[in-house]
């Protein structure tokens, strides 16, 4: 989330948002393979997020918070 906030309205930030959104909502699809287009440190963070999500799981509260944040970012990006 910090990367996206710092990156602004870039394609790379959009990829991160899509990956995060698809990870927490069953109706949103995104290929994790798109992470290959991200800088190495961001790929590492995305991999860490996915690993934590898949291994430890997320509470419904965490999923809702992540989805709300990604949805707000996506809607705001339409104005850019």
C-alpha positions as a Markdown table, in Angstrom:
| # | Residue | x | y | z |
|---|---|---|---|---|
| 1 | Unk | 0.0 | 0.0 | 0.0 |
| 2 | Unk | 2.9 | 2.3 | 0.8 |
| 3 | Unk | 4.4 | 1.7 | -2.6 |
| 4 | Unk | 1.1 | 2.5 | -4.4 |
| 5 | Unk | 0.6 | 5.7 | -2.3 |
| 6 | Unk | 4.2 | 6.8 | -3.1 |
| 7 | Unk | 4.1 | 5.8 | -6.8 |
| 8 | Unk | 1.0 | 7.9 | -7.7 |
| 9 | Unk | -1.0 | 7.0 | -10.7 |
| 10 | Unk | 1.3 | 4.7 | -12.6 |
| 11 | Unk | 0.8 | 1.5 | -14.4 |
| 12 | Unk | 3.0 | -0.3 | -11.8 |
| 13 | Unk | 0.8 | 1.0 | -9.0 |
| 14 | Unk | -2.3 | -0.2 | -10.8 |
| 15 | Unk | -0.8 | -3.7 | -11.2 |
| 16 | Unk | -0.2 | -3.9 | -7.4 |
| 17 | Unk | -3.8 | -2.7 | -6.8 |
| 18 | Unk | -5.2 | -5.2 | -9.2 |
| 19 | Unk | -3.2 | -8.1 | -7.6 |
| 20 | Unk | -4.3 | -7.0 | -4.1 |
| 21 | Unk | -7.9 | -6.6 | -5.1 |
| 22 | Unk | -8.1 | -10.0 | -6.8 |
| 23 | Unk | -6.5 | -11.5 | -3.7 |
| 24 | Unk | -9.2 | -10.4 | -1.4 |
| 25 | Unk | -12.4 | -10.5 | -3.6 |
| 26 | Unk | -13.6 | -13.5 | -5.4 |
| 27 | Unk | -15.2 | -11.5 | -8.3 |
| 28 | Unk | -12.0 | -9.8 | -9.3 |
| 29 | Unk | -9.5 | -11.6 | -11.4 |
| 30 | Unk | -5.9 | -10.7 | -12.0 |
| 31 | Unk | -2.8 | -12.7 | -13.0 |
| 32 | Unk | -0.1 | -12.8 | -10.5 |
| 33 | Unk | 2.3 | -13.1 | -13.5 |
| 34 | Unk | 1.8 | -9.4 | -14.1 |
| 35 | Unk | 4.1 | -8.9 | -11.0 |
| 36 | Unk | 7.0 | -9.6 | -13.4 |
| 37 | Unk | 6.6 | -6.1 | -14.7 |
| 38 | Unk | 7.2 | -4.6 | -11.2 |
| 39 | Unk | 10.6 | -3.5 | -9.8 |
| 40 | Unk | 12.4 | -6.3 | -7.9 |
| 41 | Unk | 11.7 | -4.8 | -4.4 |
| 42 | Unk | 8.0 | -4.4 | -5.2 |
| 43 | Unk | 7.8 | -8.0 | -6.5 |
| 44 | Unk | 9.3 | -9.1 | -3.2 |
| 45 | Unk | 6.7 | -7.2 | -1.2 |
| 46 | Unk | 3.9 | -8.5 | -3.4 |
| 47 | Unk | 5.2 | -12.1 | -2.9 |
| 48 | Unk | 5.4 | -11.5 | 0.8 |
| 49 | Unk | 1.8 | -10.3 | 0.9 |
| 50 | Unk | 0.5 | -13.2 | -1.2 |
| 51 | Unk | 2.5 | -15.7 | 1.0 |
| 52 | Unk | 1.1 | -14.3 | 4.2 |
| 53 | Unk | -2.3 | -14.3 | 2.8 |
| 54 | Unk | -2.1 | -17.8 | 1.5 |
| 55 | Unk | -0.2 | -19.4 | 4.5 |
| 56 | Unk | -1.6 | -17.4 | 7.5 |
| 57 | Unk | -4.8 | -16.2 | 5.9 |
| 58 | Unk | -6.6 | -12.9 | 6.5 |
| 59 | Unk | -9.5 | -12.2 | 8.7 |
| 60 | Unk | -12.7 | -10.9 | 7.1 |
| 61 | Unk | -11.9 | -7.5 | 8.6 |
| 62 | Unk | -8.5 | -7.4 | 7.0 |
| 63 | Unk | -9.9 | -8.5 | 3.6 |
| 64 | Unk | -12.6 | -5.8 | 3.8 |
| 65 | Unk | -10.0 | -3.1 | 4.7 |
| 66 | Unk | -7.8 | -4.1 | 1.8 |
| 67 | Unk | -10.7 | -4.3 | -0.6 |
| 68 | Unk | -12.0 | -0.9 | 0.5 |
| 69 | Unk | -8.6 | 0.7 | 0.1 |
| 70 | Unk | -8.0 | -0.8 | -3.4 |
| 71 | Unk | -11.6 | 0.2 | -4.4 |
| 72 | Unk | -11.0 | 3.8 | -3.3 |
| 73 | Unk | -7.7 | 3.9 | -5.2 |
| 74 | Unk | -9.2 | 2.4 | -8.3 |
| 75 | Unk | -12.2 | 4.9 | -8.3 |
| 76 | Unk | -9.9 | 7.8 | -7.6 |
| 77 | Unk | -7.6 | 6.8 | -10.5 |
| 78 | Unk | -10.5 | 7.3 | -12.9 |
| 79 | Unk | -10.2 | 11.0 | -12.3 |
| 80 | Unk | -6.6 | 11.0 | -13.2 |
